[in-house]
């Protein structure tokens, strides 16, 4: 048991030492290209989900209007507004995570402290973008 724990700690330590080694420009470019492709798919998926959810919410509003139910129409309109805000939030987060993923890959070109600083900056930017998206979402509802 102690040997297993020691092995895990030793491997983790070795992994951390290797984390600050700069990758070759070709490796970085390849990883950035892959990250961009993944990011585009993730953002497109979030946008498609938001469009679908917004369409469903707008249909519910139209159905309530067709039923001439003012209270239901108001409720459905409020829910549609909240659905739109949630969709915008999810898209903004997907975009922020995409930017983060790409930035982290670009950081791999750097070594030691510069790489750590770059990754810290990317993490801070991601956190700030998520907070801004939350504020927009919460201010809309």
C-alpha positions in Angstrom: 0.0 0.0 0.0 2.8 2.4 1.0 4.7 1.5 -2.1 1.7 2.2 -4.3 1.1 5.6 -2.7 4.8 6.4 -3.1 4.8 5.4 -6.7 1.8 7.6 -7.4 3.4 10.6 -5.7 6.7 10.0 -7.5 4.9 9.8 -10.9 3.0 12.9 -10.2 6.2 14.7 -9.3 7.8 13.6 -12.5 4.8 14.7 -14.5 4.9 18.1 -12.9 8.6 18.5 -13.7 7.8 17.7 -17.4 4.9 20.2 -17.4 7.2 23.2 -17.6 9.3 21.9 -20.6 8.6 23.8 -23.8 7.2 21.9 -26.7 8.6 22.2 -30.1 7.0 24.9 -32.4 5.6 22.1 -34.6 4.0 20.3 -31.6 2.5 23.6 -30.4 1.1 24.4 -33.8 -0.4 20.9 -34.1 -1.9 21.1 -30.6 -3.2 24.7 -31.3 -4.8 23.6 -34.6 -6.5 20.7 -32.8 -7.7 22.9 -30.0 -9.1 25.4 -32.5 -11.0 22.6 -34.2 -12.3 21.3 -30.9 -13.2 24.8 -29.8 -15.1 25.5 -33.0 -17.1 22.3 -32.6 -17.9 23.1 -28.9 -19.0 26.6 -29.7 -21.1 25.5 -32.7 -22.8 22.8 -30.5 -23.6 25.4 -27.8 -25.0 27.8 -30.5 -27.1 25.0 -32.0 -28.5 24.1 -28.6 -29.3 27.7 -27.8 -31.1 28.2 -31.1 -33.1 25.0 -30.6 -34.0 25.9 -27.0 -34.9 29.5 -28.1 -37.1 28.1 -31.0 -38.9 25.8 -28.5 -39.5 28.7 -26.1 -40.8 31.0 -28.9 -43.2 28.2 -30.0 -44.5 28.0 -26.4 -45.1 31.8 -26.5 -46.9 31.5 -29.8 -49.0 28.6 -28.6 -50.0 30.6 -25.5 -50.9 33.6 -27.7 -53.0 31.4 -30.0 -54.9 30.2 -26.9 -55.6 33.8 -26.0 -54.3 33.2 -22.5 -52.7 36.5 -21.4 -51.3 35.0 -18.1 -49.8 32.0 -19.9 -48.4 34.2 -22.6 -46.7 36.4 -20.0 -45.3 33.3 -18.3 -44.1 31.8 -21.5 -42.5 35.1 -22.6 -40.7 35.3 -19.3 -39.5 31.7 -19.7 -38.4 32.5 -23.3 -36.4 35.4 -22.0 -34.7 33.2 -19.4 -34.1 30.5 -22.0 -32.4 33.1 -24.2 -30.2 34.4 -21.4 -29.2 30.8 -20.4 -28.4 30.1 -24.1 -26.3 33.2 -24.4 -24.5 32.3 -21.2 -23.7 28.8 -22.4 -22.4 30.1 -25.7 -20.3 32.7 -23.9 -18.8 30.0 -21.6 -18.1 27.7 -24.6 -16.3 30.6 -26.3 -14.4 31.4 -23.2 -13.4 27.8 -22.7 -12.4 27.6 -26.4 -10.2 30.6 -26.0 -8.7 29.1 -22.8 -8.0 25.8 -24.5 -6.2 27.5 -27.3 -4.3 29.8 -25.0 -3.2 26.9 -22.8 -1.8 25.1 -25.9 0.1 28.2 -27.0 1.6 28.4 -23.5 3.3 25.1 -24.2 5.7 26.9 -26.4 7.1 28.6 -23.3 9.3 27.1 -20.6 9.4 27.2 -16.8 8.1 30.4 -15.2 6.9 31.9 -18.5 4.8 28.9 -19.1 3.3 28.9 -15.6 2.6 32.6 -15.9 1.0 32.2 -19.3 -1.3 29.4 -18.0 -2.1 31.4 -14.9 -3.1 34.4 -17.1 -5.2 32.1 -19.3 -7.0 30.7 -16.2 -7.6 34.2 -14.9 -9.0 35.3 -18.3 -11.3 32.2 -18.3 -12.6 33.0 -14.8 -13.2 36.7 -15.8 -15.0 35.7 -18.9 -17.2 33.2 -17.0 -18.0 35.9 -14.4 -18.9 38.4 -17.1 -21.2 35.8 -18.7 -22.9 35.1 -15.4 -23.4 38.8 -14.8 -25.0 39.2 -18.3 -27.2 36.2 -17.7 -28.3 37.3 -14.2 -28.9 40.8 -15.4 -31.1 39.7 -18.2 -33.5 37.6 -16.1 
